[in-house]
Structure formats: C-alpha cells, structure tokens
Amino acid sequence: MAQEVTVDQLDQAIAAGEYVIDVRESFEFEDGHVPQAKHIPLNSIPDNLAELPKDKKIWIICASGGRSMTAANYLEQQGMDCVSVAGGTSAWIGSGKTVSFEPSI
C-alpha cells in the first residue's frame, strides 16, 4: 500500500521541483489545484503511463485522498515510486496554501 504524506510535505516537494499529478476530474481541477500539478484524471492513468517519470517520485493528489491513494497503489504495482497526499486539495486549501487556476502543465 502506498505511503501517505501531508500537504506540508507536498509543499516542500513542489518547492524542490518534484513531479505532482492531480487525478481529479477536469471540472474539479479547473476550480483550483496545487501549483505545478499536472492533470491526469484517475480513469486515464493507465493510458498515460508512458508520460510518467520512472526515475523520480510521483506525488499524487485528488480532492480528499481516496482517488490519489487508488492511483498511488496502482502506480506502485507498475513499479513506480509514488505517494498519496492525505486530505487532498481540500486539506491544501484549508491550510491556506496557494491555489493555482492555470491550465494543466
């Protein structure tokens, strides 16, 4: 089972240039997301494996932590190093951290 991390740990990872994906639906992502997050909805993760880094940790976030844990567990089974953000974007916003409305990078 994938490891869970806090939004503070994610904040540090973003500052260090780590790879972050947001697995929520498009309308959720457009309503605000963590800075630098790449948008890959949960149901399209299997179709996008080739674009995910194999040599670095993948930080995964959703709305509250359920979908990101599902994605993290799946990606671990594919041999990738990843973590799920506990509390998701709700916890990120609730902690007062910066929210981006930029399109997916």
Secondary structure, DSSP 8 states (H G I E B T S, - for coil): --EEE-HHHHHHHHHTT-EEEE-S-HHHHHT-B-TT-EE--GGGTGGGGGGS-SSS-EEEE-SSSHHHHHHHHHHHHTT--EEEETTHHHHHHHTT---B-S---
